Amino acid sequence: MCSSDLTGAAALGKLDTDGNYISVKDFPAGTFGSWTHIVFAGGIFDVAELFFYNRQTRAGAVGRTALENGEYASVKDFPAGTFGAWSHIVPGAVLFFYRRGTGAAGSGTFDESGNFTDLKDYPSGIFGEFSHILPELFLCNSDTGAAASGKLQDDGNYVDLKEFPSGTFEGWTHIA
């Protein structure tokens, strides 16, 4: 899904086997709110569950979209102040939340009704200073080149797999 936090417009599309973009559905201005993050939060069959988050207000929403026709259903809205001030949210059935500058983190899930369950909170300083975090949890600081890899378990616990010293990934501005 692509969206504009300025207009609330959005578009849903997919890539075919040749890499061509196929538009599935366009949503007009005002359909969605002003979100700083939209991440995949699970799903079954051809329905994706999405988590919408605004870092400034710390509000959120959960919705579901049918991948074939783009039909969208709002599941639950969370008022301002519900969530922490997260700089990164890593997609998955268990979401990983991270706050750059403090190293605080957390994990949680949404149930079928859109209710959020906070699984694990990690206080400031537990994680280092990271600029990039990828799914499967590769955490990297592009300024120092230090990095770490880990796994997020179903219960929300983080398992550290490997630490990479400063200089290992130094200078990279984009990591995929």
Summary of the structure (lengths in Angstrom):
residues: 176
radius of gyration: 17.0
end to end distance: 18.2
largest distance: 47.0
contacts: 518
relative contact order: 0.11
helix: 0%
strand: 49%
